[in-house]
Amino acid sequence: MIAEDAAIMRDGLAQILIRRGLDVVAVVADAAALRCAVDELLPDVAIIDVRMPPTHTDEGLRAAQSIHRDHPQVGVLVFSQYIETRSAAELLSGAPAGVGYLLKDRVADVSDFIDAVISVARGGTVLDPEVVRHLFAASHRANALATLTPREHEVLALIAQGRSNAAIASMLAISAGVVEKHVASVLAKLGLAPSDNDNRRVIAAIKYLES
């Protein structure tokens, strides 16, 4: 399901998803229509813009919050050019499984976007590193980030995207053992218990943002 008020973007997204073999069950232009469509159709995932009628502020995010609360089996992927920090933190603060937040102008590869849609539909968590940076900046414990090395910052951003240790090692061209040490160091500095489960590591990062 797609919720986007810009007609060209809305139709373009639909065509991209259809060409990649996904079923688009509904395309709507405002948050009220989105909530009604989700209640009726219960899609695997809803791709939602942040700013929609009538006020063009954070209607999409608030709709995403209500969908995630009322229909936790429906994945919500916020896809916008804006970062609404407070609403995003509220969306992610409870159970971020099946939640994503990507920025339109930072998606350079259609395949990566499709992978993100599928991941969220399957209960994964996908966050743009820039969104993570804004959330950390808004956190009362943002000073803790100052203790991280540049490499640990990179590792943390990839953890927040739900990447496995093996994926992080491949992306940063370092060994799996080095990644394990970085992950342990990051979690220790942030006061978070380590976990081998990708979603639990993302949840731990979001829990940190809440504190």
PESULKA-V402966 format. One record per residue. N is the residue number from 1. RES is the residue in three letters. D_CENTER is the distance of its C-alpha to the mean C-alpha in Angstrom with 1 decimal. Layout:
{{N | RES | D_CENTER} {N | RES | D_CENTER}}
This chain:
{{1 | MET | 16.5} {2 | ILE | 15.8} {3 | ALA | 16.1} {4 | GLU | 17.1} {5 | ASP | 20.2} {6 | ALA | 21.2} {7 | ALA | 23.4} {8 | ILE | 23.2} {9 | MET | 19.4} {10 | ARG | 19.4} {11 | ASP | 22.1} {12 | GLY | 20.9} {13 | LEU | 17.5} {14 | ALA | 19.7} {15 | GLN | 22.1} {16 | ILE | 19.6} {17 | LEU | 18.2} {18 | ILE | 21.8} {19 | ARG | 23.1} {20 | ARG | 20.7} {21 | GLY | 22.0} {22 | LEU | 19.5} {23 | ASP | 21.0} {24 | VAL | 20.1} {25 | VAL | 21.6} {26 | ALA | 21.3} {27 | VAL | 20.6} {28 | VAL | 20.8} {29 | ALA | 21.1} {30 | ASP | 20.5} {31 | ALA | 18.7} {32 | ALA | 21.9} {33 | ALA | 22.3} {34 | LEU | 18.8} {35 | ARG | 19.5} {36 | CYS | 22.8} {37 | ALA | 21.7} {38 | VAL | 19.1} {39 | ASP | 21.9} {40 | GLU | 24.2} {41 | LEU | 22.4} {42 | LEU | 19.6} {43 | PRO | 17.6} {44 | ASP | 15.4} {45 | VAL | 12.4} {46 | ALA | 12.3} {47 | ILE | 11.0} {48 | ILE | 11.4} {49 | ASP | 12.6} {50 | VAL | 12.8} {51 | ARG | 16.5} {52 | MET | 18.9} {53 | PRO | 22.5} {54 | PRO | 24.5} {55 | THR | 23.5} {56 | HIS | 20.7} {57 | THR | 19.0} {58 | ASP | 16.0} {59 | GLU | 17.1} {60 | GLY | 14.0} {61 | LEU | 11.9} {62 | ARG | 14.9} {63 | ALA | 15.1} {64 | ALA | 11.6} {65 | GLN | 12.8} {66 | SER | 16.1} {67 | ILE | 14.9} {68 | HIS | 12.8} {69 | ARG | 15.9} {70 | ASP | 18.5} {71 | HIS | 17.1} {72 | PRO | 14.9} {73 | GLN | 15.6} {74 | VAL | 13.9} {75 | GLY | 10.2} {76 | VAL | 8.5} {77 | LEU | 6.4} {78 | VAL | 6.9} {79 | PHE | 8.8} {80 | SER | 11.1} {81 | GLN | 13.3} {82 | TYR | 13.2} {83 | ILE | 11.4} {84 | GLU | 12.8} {85 | THR | 12.6} {86 | ARG | 14.4} {87 | SER | 12.7} {88 | ALA | 9.2} {89 | ALA | 10.8} {90 | GLU | 12.6} {91 | LEU | 9.8} {92 | LEU | 8.3} {93 | SER | 11.9} {94 | GLY | 13.4} {95 | ALA | 12.0} {96 | PRO | 8.3} {97 | ALA | 9.3} {98 | GLY | 8.4} {99 | VAL | 5.3} {100 | GLY | 2.3} {101 | TYR | 3.2} {102 | LEU | 5.9} {103 | LEU | 9.5} {104 | LYS | 12.4} {105 | ASP | 14.8} {106 | ARG | 13.1} {107 | VAL | 12.7} {108 | ALA | 16.1} {109 | ASP | 16.3} {110 | VAL | 16.2} {111 | SER | 16.2} {112 | ASP | 12.9} {113 | PHE | 11.3} {114 | ILE | 13.2} {115 | ASP | 12.2} {116 | ALA | 8.5} {117 | VAL | 9.8} {118 | ILE | 12.1} {119 | SER | 10.0} {120 | VAL | 8.0} {121 | ALA | 11.6} {122 | ARG | 13.0} {123 | GLY | 11.1} {124 | GLY | 8.8} {125 | THR | 5.5} {126 | VAL | 3.7} {127 | LEU | 3.4} {128 | ASP | 6.4} {129 | PRO | 9.4} {130 | GLU | 10.7} {131 | VAL | 8.2} {132 | VAL | 9.0} {133 | ARG | 12.6} {134 | HIS | 12.9} {135 | LEU | 11.8} {136 | PHE | 14.3} {137 | ALA | 16.8} {138 | ALA | 16.8} {139 | SER | 17.3} {140 | HIS | 21.0} {141 | ARG | 20.9} {142 | ALA | 19.7} {143 | ASN | 23.2} {144 | ALA | 22.4} {145 | LEU | 20.3} {146 | ALA | 23.6} {147 | THR | 24.9} {148 | LEU | 22.5} {149 | THR | 24.0} {150 | PRO | 22.4} {151 | ARG | 21.8} {152 | GLU | 20.2} {153 | HIS | 17.8} {154 | GLU | 16.9} {155 | VAL | 16.6} {156 | LEU | 14.4} {157 | ALA | 11.8} {158 | LEU | 12.0} {159 | ILE | 11.9} {160 | ALA | 8.6} {161 | GLN | 7.3} {162 | GLY | 9.3} {163 | ARG | 12.3} {164 | SER | 15.7} {165 | ASN | 18.7} {166 | ALA | 20.3} {167 | ALA | 17.5} {168 | ILE | 17.5} {169 | ALA | 21.2} {170 | SER | 21.4} {171 | MET | 19.0} {172 | LEU | 21.0} {173 | ALA | 24.3} {174 | ILE | 25.3} {175 | SER | 26.5} {176 | ALA | 24.7} {177 | GLY | 27.0} {178 | VAL | 26.0} {179 | VAL | 22.3} {180 | GLU | 23.3} {181 | LYS | 25.2} {182 | HIS | 22.5} {183 | VAL | 20.0} {184 | ALA | 22.9} {185 | SER | 23.7} {186 | VAL | 20.3} {187 | LEU | 19.9} {188 | ALA | 23.6} {189 | LYS | 23.3} {190 | LEU | 20.5} {191 | GLY | 22.5} {192 | LEU | 20.1} {193 | ALA | 21.6} {194 | PRO | 20.6} {195 | SER | 19.5} {196 | ASP | 19.6} {197 | ASN | 16.9} {198 | ASP | 13.5} {199 | ASN | 11.6} {200 | ARG | 14.2} {201 | ARG | 13.7} {202 | VAL | 10.1} {203 | ILE | 11.5} {204 | ALA | 14.3} {205 | ALA | 12.5} {206 | ILE | 11.0} {207 | LYS | 14.5} {208 | TYR | 15.9} {209 | LEU | 14.3} {210 | GLU | 16.0} {211 | SER | 19.3}}
